């Protein structure tokens, strides 16, 4: 237990900074730095002085410093301290996808200058990845992979893998092509290592290995990628040639970006906002939905006005309006999140969709019954003990709140499920369209339910005047 606490408390970044500021020789410093992860070295790089940064770059070899640079988000802040030709050489040694991510944060003029200084192979890889739209699989792939032909012997395959491993470190899965350079399948490195020399390579190849196309939209294939749970997938062009691979790390990044985009859409935005985004750009994303919701909000307010007579006779019910609105909104948002997640499965049948509606309705009913009963009890006691109402009138009002809460939660569950399904059916992104709309629709439903119930129970049935 003590050992674990010591490991957790170690400040690796500070240790690296202390080493960099020490009087150690370059050779000794390089040897010590071998024990630290590139991410920790990158953090230390950002905290030391320009002179120390120059020393660090000179101490580490280009492959190692390339790995360090891949963890630095704002490398352009330090470019003036470095020789641009040296920076270009370092970026050459990075995976193409990491190099693209790094270059995208730089000024276009600096990007062009750096790319011009690189070798032809690095240029081609970077320009290939940059040629794809941000929502296409090709924009996330790396050209760091090992490839062999299906007519090799076991010995030839092993020799080829060893030769390529010097330049490519994604070697756990080896991709196989035929004589026409068409994707044929994949081999696990473990299977290749364990194979006997006289075994046929064909017996090791998984010809049904999953793949993705370079121009596929990420959101359309991310579930399929996750379902197979492989460490990497080949990215093919229309001729079924391997252009690159997408790794498990890339998949995590894709999922993270997709989740960020979905959160933005649920707020009525067209894309996730950036700290560097201008006020005008942020307004353009938000204003259209806000204008639409303004008019819907006016509709909600006008509905409240319709029940002015109820409020004038039983003014206390206004106190519990926000309770009904908040709970209806919360329930609708929960159903919306579940529905959008389920709708990611394009193979969902009509029967399954109807089943989801019934399930969410049942959840709304059960939760509404429990919360409605709790509201009836607590609000009734509050009105009797603190507001001076008698037992009959106190529990009549709290009963109205409880029943309205039950009905509002059931309806909100159905609305939160049906609305995104409707938008999905008409080919409109349900995350963009549903989020802001459901909030306002649920407010409208809750207001009508609450005040309608108050009018029916308190005015018409129990004759509160």
C-alpha positions as CSV (number, residue, x, y, z in Angstrom):
1,X,0.0,0.0,0.0
2,X,2.8,2.4,0.9
3,X,4.6,1.6,-2.4
4,X,1.5,2.6,-4.4
5,X,1.2,5.9,-2.6
6,X,4.9,6.7,-3.3
7,X,4.4,5.9,-7.0
8,X,1.2,8.1,-7.1
9,X,3.0,11.0,-5.4
10,X,6.0,11.1,-7.7
11,X,6.3,14.4,-9.5
12,X,7.8,13.2,-12.8
13,X,7.7,16.6,-14.5
14,X,9.5,18.3,-11.7
15,X,12.1,15.6,-11.6
16,X,12.7,16.2,-15.4
17,X,13.0,19.9,-14.8
18,X,15.5,19.4,-12.1
19,X,17.5,17.1,-14.4
20,X,17.5,19.6,-17.2
21,X,18.7,22.4,-14.8
22,X,21.5,20.2,-13.4
23,X,25.2,20.1,-14.4
24,X,24.9,16.6,-15.8
25,X,26.7,15.8,-19.1
26,X,24.6,15.5,-22.2
27,X,25.2,11.7,-22.4
28,X,24.2,11.2,-18.7
29,X,21.2,13.5,-19.1
30,X,20.0,11.5,-22.2
31,X,20.4,8.3,-20.3
32,X,18.3,9.5,-17.4
33,X,15.6,10.9,-19.7
34,X,15.1,7.4,-21.2
35,X,13.2,6.5,-18.0
36,X,10.5,9.1,-18.5
37,X,7.5,9.2,-20.7
38,X,7.4,11.6,-23.7
39,X,4.2,13.3,-22.3
40,X,6.1,14.2,-19.0
41,X,9.1,15.5,-21.0
42,X,6.7,17.6,-23.1
43,X,5.2,19.2,-20.0
44,X,8.7,19.9,-18.7
45,X,9.6,21.3,-22.1
46,X,6.9,23.9,-21.8
47,X,8.0,25.0,-18.3
48,X,11.7,25.5,-18.7
49,X,13.7,28.4,-20.2
50,X,14.4,28.8,-23.9
51,X,18.1,27.9,-23.3
52,X,17.1,24.6,-21.5
53,X,14.7,23.8,-24.3
54,X,17.5,24.1,-26.8
55,X,19.6,21.8,-24.7
56,X,16.8,19.2,-24.5
57,X,16.4,19.2,-28.3
58,X,20.1,18.8,-28.8
59,X,20.4,15.9,-26.2
60,X,17.5,13.8,-27.5
61,X,17.7,12.1,-30.9
62,X,15.2,13.2,-33.6
63,X,12.8,10.2,-33.2
64,X,12.5,10.8,-29.4
65,X,12.0,14.6,-29.7
66,X,9.4,13.9,-32.4
67,X,7.5,11.8,-29.9
68,X,7.8,14.6,-27.4
69,X,6.6,17.2,-29.9
70,X,3.5,15.1,-30.6
71,X,2.3,15.9,-27.0
72,X,2.9,19.7,-27.3
73,X,-0.3,21.4,-28.4
74,X,1.1,24.9,-29.1
75,X,4.4,24.1,-30.6
76,X,4.3,27.3,-32.7
77,X,4.9,29.3,-29.5
78,X,8.4,27.9,-29.4
79,X,9.3,27.9,-33.1
80,X,11.2,31.2,-32.9
81,X,13.6,29.5,-30.4
82,X,14.4,26.7,-32.9
83,X,16.0,26.4,-36.3
84,X,13.1,25.8,-38.7
85,X,15.0,23.3,-40.8
86,X,15.7,21.3,-37.6
87,X,11.9,21.5,-36.7
88,X,11.1,20.2,-40.2
89,X,13.4,17.3,-39.8
90,X,11.8,16.5,-36.4
91,X,8.3,16.6,-37.8
92,X,9.4,14.3,-40.6
93,X,10.0,11.7,-37.9
94,X,6.5,12.0,-36.5
95,X,3.6,9.9,-37.5
96,X,1.8,11.6,-40.3
97,X,-1.4,12.1,-38.4
98,X,0.5,13.6,-35.4
99,X,2.4,15.9,-37.8
100,X,-0.9,17.0,-39.4
101,X,-2.4,17.8,-35.9
102,X,0.7,19.8,-35.0
103,X,0.8,21.7,-38.3
104,X,-2.9,22.6,-38.2
105,X,-2.3,24.7,-35.1
106,X,0.3,26.8,-36.9
107,X,0.0,29.8,-39.1
108,X,-0.5,28.8,-42.8
109,X,2.7,30.5,-43.9
110,X,4.7,28.6,-41.3
111,X,2.9,25.3,-42.3
112,X,3.9,25.8,-45.9
113,X,7.4,26.6,-45.1
114,X,7.9,23.5,-42.9
115,X,6.2,21.2,-45.4
116,X,8.5,22.6,-48.2
117,X,11.6,21.6,-46.1
118,X,10.4,18.0,-45.6
119,X,11.3,15.0,-47.7
120,X,8.9,13.9,-50.5
121,X,7.5,10.9,-48.6
122,X,6.6,13.0,-45.5
123,X,5.1,15.6,-47.8
124,X,2.9,13.1,-49.6
125,X,1.7,11.5,-46.3
126,X,0.8,14.9,-44.8
127,X,-0.9,16.2,-47.9
128,X,-2.9,12.9,-48.2
129,X,-4.3,13.2,-44.7
130,X,-4.9,17.0,-45.1
131,X,-6.9,16.2,-48.3
132,X,-9.8,14.7,-46.3
133,X,-12.6,16.5,-44.6
134,X,-12.5,16.6,-40.8
135,X,-15.5,14.2,-40.5
136,X,-13.9,11.6,-42.8
137,X,-12.0,8.5,-41.6
138,X,-9.0,9.4,-43.7
139,X,-8.3,12.6,-41.6
140,X,-7.6,10.4,-38.6
141,X,-5.4,7.7,-40.2
142,X,-1.7,7.2,-39.9
143,X,0.7,5.8,-42.5
144,X,2.7,4.0,-39.7
145,X,1.9,0.3,-40.3
146,X,3.5,-2.9,-41.6
147,X,2.5,-4.6,-44.8
148,X,3.5,-7.8,-46.5
149,X,2.3,-9.8,-49.5
150,X,0.3,-13.0,-49.3
151,X,2.7,-15.0,-51.4
152,X,5.5,-14.8,-48.8
153,X,6.9,-17.7,-46.8
154,X,7.0,-17.5,-43.0
155,X,10.7,-16.7,-43.2
156,X,10.2,-14.0,-45.8
157,X,7.3,-12.5,-43.8
158,X,9.4,-12.3,-40.6
159,X,12.3,-10.7,-42.5
160,X,10.0,-8.1,-44.0
161,X,8.4,-7.3,-40.6
162,X,11.8,-6.8,-39.0
163,X,12.9,-4.5,-41.8
164,X,9.8,-2.4,-41.6
165,X,9.7,-2.3,-37.8
166,X,12.6,0.1,-37.8
167,X,10.4,2.8,-39.4
168,X,7.0,1.7,-38.2
169,X,6.1,0.8,-34.6
170,X,2.5,-0.3,-35.2
171,X,3.4,-3.9,-35.7
172,X,1.0,-5.9,-33.5
173,X,-1.2,-6.4,-36.6
174,X,0.4,-7.0,-39.9
175,X,-1.6,-6.2,-43.0
176,X,-1.5,-8.4,-46.1
177,X,-2.0,-7.5,-49.7
178,X,-2.1,-9.6,-52.9
179,X,0.0,-9.3,-56.0
180,X,-2.1,-6.4,-57.2
181,X,-1.6,-4.5,-53.9
182,X,-5.3,-5.1,-52.9
183,X,-6.1,-5.7,-49.3
184,X,-6.2,-9.4,-48.6
185,X,-6.3,-9.7,-44.8
186,X,-4.3,-9.4,-41.6
187,X,-2.0,-11.5,-39.4
188,X,-1.4,-11.1,-35.6
189,X,2.3,-10.6,-34.9
190,X,2.0,-13.2,-32.1
191,X,0.7,-15.8,-34.6
192,X,3.6,-15.0,-37.0
193,X,6.2,-15.4,-34.2
194,X,4.7,-18.7,-33.1
195,X,4.5,-20.1,-36.6
196,X,6.9,-22.8,-37.7
197,X,9.1,-22.2,-40.8
198,X,7.3,-24.8,-42.9
199,X,3.8,-23.6,-42.1
200,X,1.8,-21.9,-44.9
201,X,1.4,-18.1,-44.4
202,X,-2.1,-18.5,-45.8
203,X,-3.2,-20.4,-42.7
204,X,-2.3,-17.4,-40.5
205,X,-4.1,-14.8,-42.6
206,X,-7.6,-13.6,-41.4
207,X,-9.1,-12.8,-44.7
208,X,-12.4,-11.4,-43.1
209,X,-10.5,-8.8,-41.1
210,X,-12.6,-5.6,-40.7
211,X,-11.7,-2.5,-42.6
212,X,-12.9,1.1,-43.2
213,X,-13.0,3.2,-46.3
214,X,-11.0,6.5,-46.4
215,X,-14.0,8.6,-47.3
216,X,-16.4,7.1,-44.8
217,X,-18.1,9.6,-42.4
218,X,-16.8,8.9,-38.9
219,X,-20.2,9.0,-37.3
220,X,-21.5,6.3,-39.8
221,X,-18.8,3.7,-38.9
222,X,-17.7,4.4,-35.3
223,X,-20.1,1.9,-33.8
224,X,-18.8,-0.8,-36.2
225,X,-15.2,0.0,-35.3
226,X,-16.0,-0.2,-31.6
227,X,-17.9,-3.5,-32.0
228,X,-14.9,-5.3,-33.5
229,X,-12.5,-4.0,-30.7
230,X,-9.3,-4.5,-32.7
231,X,-6.1,-2.6,-32.0
232,X,-6.1,-1.1,-35.5
233,X,-8.1,-1.2,-38.8
234,X,-6.8,-0.7,-42.4
235,X,-8.1,2.3,-44.2
236,X,-8.7,1.5,-47.9
237,X,-9.3,3.6,-51.0
238,X,-11.9,2.8,-53.7
239,X,-9.4,0.3,-55.3
240,X,-9.2,-1.5,-51.9
241,X,-5.5,-0.5,-51.5
242,X,-4.3,0.2,-48.0
243,X,-3.7,4.0,-47.6
244,X,-3.1,3.8,-43.8
245,X,-4.5,2.5,-40.6
246,X,-6.6,3.9,-37.8
247,X,-5.4,2.8,-34.4
248,X,-7.1,2.3,-31.0
249,X,-5.6,5.6,-29.9
250,X,-7.1,7.3,-32.9
251,X,-10.5,5.7,-32.2
252,X,-10.4,7.1,-28.6
253,X,-9.7,10.5,-30.1
254,X,-12.5,10.1,-32.7
255,X,-15.0,9.0,-29.9
256,X,-13.9,12.0,-27.8
257,X,-14.4,14.4,-30.7
258,X,-17.8,12.8,-31.5
259,X,-19.0,13.2,-27.9
260,X,-17.8,16.8,-27.8
261,X,-19.7,17.4,-31.0
262,X,-22.8,15.7,-29.7
263,X,-22.7,17.8,-26.5
264,X,-22.5,20.9,-28.6
265,X,-25.4,19.8,-30.8
266,X,-27.6,19.1,-27.7
267,X,-27.1,22.7,-26.8
268,X,-28.2,23.8,-30.3
269,X,-24.7,24.5,-31.7
270,X,-23.5,23.4,-35.0
271,X,-20.0,22.4,-33.7
272,X,-18.0,22.4,-30.5
273,X,-16.8,25.8,-29.7
274,X,-13.2,26.7,-29.4
275,X,-11.4,29.0,-27.0
276,X,-9.9,30.8,-30.0
277,X,-13.3,31.3,-31.7
278,X,-14.5,34.9,-32.2
279,X,-17.6,36.4,-30.6
280,X,-19.2,36.7,-34.0
281,X,-18.6,33.0,-34.9
282,X,-20.1,31.9,-31.5
283,X,-23.1,34.1,-32.1
284,X,-23.7,32.7,-35.6
285,X,-23.8,29.2,-34.1
286,X,-26.2,30.0,-31.2
287,X,-28.4,32.9,-32.4
288,X,-30.7,31.0,-34.9
289,X,-31.8,28.5,-32.3
290,X,-32.2,31.1,-29.7
291,X,-34.5,33.2,-32.0
292,X,-36.6,30.1,-32.7
293,X,-36.7,29.3,-29.0
294,X,-37.6,32.9,-28.1
295,X,-40.9,32.6,-30.1
296,X,-41.6,29.2,-28.5
297,X,-40.9,30.7,-25.1
298,X,-43.5,33.4,-25.9
299,X,-46.0,30.6,-26.7
300,X,-45.3,29.1,-23.3
301,X,-45.8,32.4,-21.6
302,X,-49.1,33.0,-23.5
303,X,-50.3,29.6,-22.3
304,X,-49.6,30.7,-18.7
305,X,-51.7,33.8,-19.4
306,X,-54.7,31.6,-20.4
307,X,-54.8,30.2,-16.9
308,X,-54.7,33.6,-15.3
309,X,-58.1,32.9,-13.7
310,X,-56.8,29.8,-11.9
311,X,-53.8,31.8,-10.6
312,X,-55.9,34.6,-9.3
313,X,-58.1,32.1,-7.3
314,X,-55.3,29.8,-6.0
315,X,-52.1,32.0,-6.1
316,X,-50.1,29.4,-4.1
317,X,-49.8,27.1,-7.1
318,X,-47.4,29.5,-8.8
319,X,-44.8,28.6,-6.2
320,X,-44.6,25.0,-7.5
321,X,-44.5,25.8,-11.3
322,X,-40.7,25.7,-11.5
323,X,-40.7,22.2,-9.8
324,X,-42.9,20.8,-12.6
325,X,-41.0,22.6,-15.3
326,X,-37.6,21.4,-14.0
327,X,-38.6,17.8,-13.5
328,X,-40.3,17.6,-17.0
329,X,-37.1,19.1,-18.6
330,X,-34.9,16.7,-16.7
331,X,-36.9,13.6,-17.7
332,X,-37.1,14.7,-21.4
333,X,-33.4,15.3,-21.5
334,X,-32.7,11.8,-20.1
335,X,-35.0,10.2,-22.7
336,X,-33.4,12.3,-25.4
337,X,-29.9,11.2,-24.4
338,X,-30.9,7.5,-24.4
339,X,-32.8,7.8,-27.7
340,X,-29.9,9.5,-29.6
341,X,-27.5,6.9,-28.3
342,X,-29.8,4.0,-29.5
343,X,-30.4,5.7,-32.9
344,X,-26.7,5.5,-33.6
345,X,-27.5,1.9,-34.5
346,X,-28.7,2.2,-38.1
347,X,-30.0,-1.4,-38.1
348,X,-32.6,-0.6,-35.4
349,X,-36.0,-2.1,-36.4
350,X,-39.4,-0.4,-36.2
351,X,-40.4,-2.9,-33.5
352,X,-37.3,-2.0,-31.4
353,X,-38.1,1.7,-31.7
354,X,-41.7,1.1,-30.5
355,X,-40.2,-1.0,-27.7
356,X,-38.0,1.9,-26.7
357,X,-41.0,4.3,-26.6
358,X,-42.9,1.9,-24.3
359,X,-39.9,1.4,-22.1
360,X,-39.2,5.2,-21.7
361,X,-43.0,5.7,-21.0
362,X,-42.8,3.0,-18.3
363,X,-39.7,4.5,-16.8
364,X,-41.5,8.0,-16.8
365,X,-44.6,6.4,-15.2
366,X,-42.7,4.6,-12.4
367,X,-40.4,7.6,-11.6
368,X,-43.4,10.0,-11.9
369,X,-45.5,7.9,-9.5
370,X,-42.7,7.8,-6.9
371,X,-41.8,11.5,-7.2
372,X,-45.4,12.5,-7.5
373,X,-46.3,10.7,-4.2
374,X,-43.2,12.3,-2.5
375,X,-44.3,15.7,-3.7
376,X,-47.8,15.2,-2.5
377,X,-46.6,14.2,1.0
378,X,-43.9,16.9,1.4
379,X,-45.7,19.8,-0.2
380,X,-48.9,18.9,1.7
381,X,-47.0,18.9,5.1
382,X,-45.3,22.2,4.1
383,X,-48.7,23.9,3.3
384,X,-50.3,22.6,6.5
385,X,-47.4,23.3,8.9
386,X,-45.9,26.5,7.5
387,X,-48.7,28.2,5.4
388,X,-51.7,27.6,7.6
389,X,-53.8,25.5,5.3
390,X,-56.1,22.9,6.7
391,X,-55.4,19.2,5.9
392,X,-58.0,19.0,3.2
393,X,-57.0,22.1,1.3
394,X,-53.3,21.5,1.8
395,X,-53.4,18.0,0.4
396,X,-55.7,19.0,-2.4
397,X,-53.1,21.5,-3.6
398,X,-50.2,19.0,-3.1
399,X,-52.2,16.3,-4.8
400,X,-52.6,18.5,-7.8
401,X,-48.9,19.1,-7.9
402,X,-48.2,15.4,-7.5
403,X,-50.6,14.3,-10.2
404,X,-49.4,17.1,-12.6
405,X,-45.8,15.9,-12.0
406,X,-46.7,12.3,-12.8
407,X,-48.5,13.3,-16.0
408,X,-45.8,15.7,-17.1
409,X,-43.0,13.2,-16.5
410,X,-44.9,10.5,-18.6
411,X,-45.5,12.9,-21.5
412,X,-42.0,14.3,-21.3
413,X,-40.5,10.8,-21.5
414,X,-42.6,10.1,-24.7
415,X,-41.7,13.5,-26.2
416,X,-38.0,13.0,-25.4
417,X,-38.2,9.7,-27.3
418,X,-40.5,10.4,-30.2
419,X,-39.1,13.8,-31.3
420,X,-35.5,12.6,-32.0
421,X,-37.0,9.6,-33.8
422,X,-39.1,11.9,-36.0
423,X,-36.0,14.0,-36.9
424,X,-34.0,10.9,-37.5
425,X,-36.7,9.6,-39.8
426,X,-36.7,12.8,-41.9
427,X,-32.9,12.8,-42.1
428,X,-32.3,15.7,-39.8
429,X,-29.6,15.3,-37.1
430,X,-31.6,14.5,-34.0
431,X,-28.9,15.9,-31.7
432,X,-29.0,19.3,-33.3
433,X,-32.7,19.6,-33.7
434,X,-33.9,17.9,-30.5
435,X,-31.9,19.4,-27.7
436,X,-33.2,23.0,-27.6
437,X,-36.6,22.0,-29.0
438,X,-37.4,19.4,-26.4
439,X,-36.5,21.8,-23.5
440,X,-39.1,24.2,-24.7
441,X,-41.7,21.6,-25.8
442,X,-41.5,20.0,-22.3
443,X,-42.0,23.4,-20.7
444,X,-45.1,23.9,-22.8
445,X,-46.3,20.4,-21.9
446,X,-45.6,20.9,-18.2
447,X,-47.4,24.3,-18.0
448,X,-50.5,23.0,-19.8
449,X,-50.5,19.8,-17.6
450,X,-49.9,21.7,-14.3
451,X,-52.4,24.6,-14.8
452,X,-54.9,22.4,-16.6
453,X,-54.8,20.0,-13.6
454,X,-55.1,22.9,-11.2
455,X,-58.2,24.2,-13.0
456,X,-59.8,20.8,-13.2
457,X,-59.1,19.6,-9.7
458,X,-59.1,22.8,-7.6
459,X,-61.6,25.0,-9.4
460,X,-64.0,22.6,-11.1
461,X,-64.0,19.7,-8.7
462,X,-63.1,21.0,-5.3
463,X,-64.4,24.6,-5.9
464,X,-61.5,26.6,-4.6
465,X,-62.5,30.3,-4.6
